[in-house]
Amino acid sequence: MKGLALFALVFGFSIITLSGVDKQKIIFDCDLGGDIDDAFAVSLVLTSPEFEVLGIVLDQGNTPKRAQVACKMLYETGRDDIPVVVGRKTDDYISHQFKWAEGFTKLKPVRKPAADFIIENLKKYPNEVILFTVGPVPNIKDVIEKDPDVLKLAKHVYSMFGSFYLGYDSNPVPSAEWNVRADVSASKAFTSSGAPVTYAGLDITTFVKLGEELRQQLWQYDSPLTNALEDLYGLWRNEWYARPDPTLFDVVAVGMVLWPELFETRKAFVKVIDPGYTIIDESREPNCEIGMSIQKDEFLRRVVDRYLKQNLHRK
């Protein structure tokens, strides 16, 4: 490398290291510790060299406990350089997954409130940051109330949010999707914010399931990341709604940025109505894009390949 540097100096060109080239700045807002898909989505973020992760932000529910899970995941995988940010706490519910990080104190969240953290980074890097929201959106409502126009500074927003033509379990009747109905007032504020948004709704997520064969590939790969996923999956299976094959709702939103060629979208005008339905108004000019199709098998292959080729660990 010293010889190359001297050559560069003599012949007048600069060296750009691969670690700093074309990394996409992101903020990842999630409800880690609820459904298991958040853990898989965070894992895909951590195993994607395309991303410069400005922060993992926790939203909705018992956010301090969610943050504890995030801190342990980052510590175990050697990614404690990423800030963990606690969003507004909305309840005291204790998830089974919280047991995994109970008593963990080796890494702690930053003290800055979530809304302030998001606003600060969008203003620091205007039109450079992709914001992911893969949980309910009370943090986003707080952002809008503090600065109504700041979300427009995002390069783009990708959200696991809504149900447009398909409901849960591929039901042909759309559902009141959880991330929308968990905080309807926040969801209404979000969809009317004017931000550049693409929604990964149930239409492209509800059938993306991690089957037994793929899970066994992951559990056999002995690494801090896959061990964490296996432990969290085992705890999640105690939830009343858990099924053997988890649906990777939130992972799909991340995949839309990594592999856009696997998706088809369309422009639409979307609004939220009570009690949490996302409605398309064809008579109005589009305010977003919605996911319409996904190459599911290839998507799952690429996701699992990322998990199996990573070597994240504490140095």
N, C-alpha and C positions, 0 to 999 in steps of 0.2 A: 504493500500500500504506500510506503514511503517513496519507493521508486516511481510509482504512478503519480504521486503528488508532485514530485520534482519535475516529471515530464510535463505535467499540467502547467506548472509554474513557468517552465521554459517556453512552452508553446502556446500559452495564453488561453487555456480553456479551464472551466471549473468542473469539479467532481461533485456529483449529487449522489448521496448514498441511497440505496434502495429503501431503507427504513423510513426515509422522509419524503418519498415521491408519491404524489397523487393519493395521499390518504384522505379519506372523506371524514370530516369532523361530524360527530353525531352526539346527541343527547338521547338517552334511552330511559323513558318514563314507563314504569311497569308496576304490577301488583304481585311481585315475587312472593312466593309462599302461599298463594291461593291455589288456583289450578296449577297443575304441574307444567303446563306449556311455557310459563314464564321462565322456569329454570332452563328449559331447553333453548328458549330464545336468548337469554343472557349468555348461554354457552356458545351459541352461534356467533353472537357479537364478539365474544372473547377469542374465538378461533378464526376470526376474519381479519387478515392483515390489511384489508382495504380500509379499515376504520381507524380513526383516531377518536377514542371514546373520551369525551369531555366530562361525562358523569353518568352514573346510574342513579336515577331518581325514583323514589318509591311513592306510590300514590294509593289513596283510598284505604280505609280500614285501619288496622293496627300498624301504621307505617313504621314506628320504631322497631317493632319485631321483624317486619319485612326487611328493614335496613340491616338488622343483625345477620339475617341469612345472606344478604348481599355481601356484607363485609367478610363473612367467613368464606364464601365462594371465591372472592377476589384474593383473600389472603392465601388460601390453599393452592390457588393456581398461579401465585406469584404476580398477580395483577393489582397489587395494593397501591399502585400509582394512580389508579382511577378513583376519583372522588365518589363517595356514596352520599346521597342527599336525601334527607327525610322530608316527605311531603306532609301536608296537613292530615293529622289523625282524625278519622271520622267514626271509629268505633274501637272496642276493646276485644274483638273476637280473637281467639287463639286457635290458629291452624295447627294441624298435626306436624306440618313441616317446620314450624318454629322450634320444635324440640331439637332439631339437628344443630342449631346454633345457640341453644340455651347456655348461658354463662360465657359465651365467647366475647372476649374484650381486647384481643390483640390488635384489632383494627376498628376504628370508630368512624362514624359519619362526620362530615363537615358540619359546622354550626349554622351555615347560611340556610335560610328557608328556601324551599324548592322553587317557589315562584320567583324569588329574587335571583336565584342561581340561573334559571332559564332566561330571564330578562337580561341579566348581565352578559351572558354568553352570546345571545342573539345580537345584542348591540355591539359587543366586542368583535364579532365575526359576521357582519351583515351579509346575507345571501350566501353564506358558506356552510351553515350548519343544517344537517338533516335532523329533524326532531321526530323520534318514534314515540307514539303513545299506544301501548298495548294493554292498557287497563282502563278503568273508569277515568274520567278527566277532571276531577276537582282541582288538581294542580293547574290545569290549563284555564279553568274558570278564574282562579286566583290571579294568574298571569294577565288575563284579559281585563280584570277589574283594576289591576294596578297600572296597566299600560295597554289600552284598547287596540293599538295598532302594531304592537311589537311582534306578534306572530307573523306578520307580513314580511318581517326581516329574515325568516327562515328560508333556506334554499328550497326546502320542501318538508312537508309533514306526511309521514306514513303512519296510518292508524289501523289497528285491528279493532274494527268498530262497525256495527250495523248489520243489517239483514235486508237485502233488496229484492231478490227473487227467490232465494232459498232460505229456509229456516234451519234450526238445529236438526241434525241427523238427516240432512238433505230433504227435509219436508218441503213440498212445493208451496206451502203457505209461509211467508216470512214471519220471523219471530221478533219479539222484543229482546234484542241481543243484550247480554249481561253488561257489557261495558257502557252501553247507552242507558239502560234502565236503572243501573246502580246509582246514577246521579243525573236525573233527567234535566234539571236546570243547567247543570254544567255542560251536558251534551248539547243543549240548545244554544248555549253561548259559543261552544266550539264550532258547530256547523255554520254559524252565522258570523264567524270572526273575520272572514275575508282572507284567511291564510291559504296558501297553495297546498291542498290536501289530496292524497290518494287513500281511499279506504279499502282495506283488506277485510271485507265482510264475511259473513257465513257462506256466501256464494262460492268462495274459493278456499275456505278454511275448514268447514265442518266435516269434510270427508278425508282430510289429510291426517291419517292415523299412523302411529308408530307401532307396527305389528310385532309379534313375538320374535320372529327371526331377526329383525333389525335390532330389537332390544338386547337379544342375547349377544349379538356382535359387540354392542357397546359394553355390556357388563363384563365380557371376557377381556376387554382392553383395560388393563390395570393402569390407571392414571388418576391423579387427583381430581380432574374434571369429571371423568366418567364414573369414578367412585362416588363423587358428590351427587351426580344425577341418579345413580342407582339407590343411594340412601334416601334422597328426597322422594324419589318415585315410590319406594317402599312405604314411607310415612304417608304419602298422599293417598295410597290405596286404602287407608283407613277412613277416608272421607266418604260420606254416604253416597255421593254422586260419582265416585271414581269407578272407572271400568278398566279392564286389563290393558286395552290398547288406547293410550292417551291420544287425544286430538291435539295437534300442534298448531292451534289457532295463531298464537303470537309469532311463532317461527316464520309463518308465511309472510308477515309484514316485513321482516328483515330480509327474506329472500327476494322480495320485490325490488329491493335496491341492489342486492348482489347479482341477481340473475334475471333482469327484466325480460330477457328473451323467452322465459318460460311462462309469461303471463300475457293476457289480453285485457285491456281496460277500455272503458268508455267514459266520455264526459257526461255529467249530469248535474242537475240541481237537486240537492238533498237537504231536507229539513227533518227535524225531530218533533214528533208529537207524543203526547201522553198515551200510554204509560211507558214509552221508550221505543217506539217504532221509528225507523228511518224511512221516510217517504220520498219518492222521486216525483218531482213536478216537471213534466215534460214541456209545459208551457213557458218555462222560465229559462233564462240564460244559465249555462252550467256554472257551478261554483266549486266543482271538485272533479275528481276521477274516481271511478269505482272498479274494483277487480271483477272481471267477468269469467275468466277461465284460467286454469293452471295446469301445467304438465306435471301431474302429481307424482308419478313414479320417478321421473328424472329429478324432480325437486327433492324427494326423500333420499334418493341415492346421493345427491350432492351434499345434503345436510349431514347424513351419517358419515360420509367420506371426510368431511371437515372434522368431526368429532374423533375419528379414528386416526387422523394424521397429525393431530396436535400433540405437543409435548409440553403443555403448560405445567409448571411446577415452581416451587420456591427455590430460588438460587442460593 
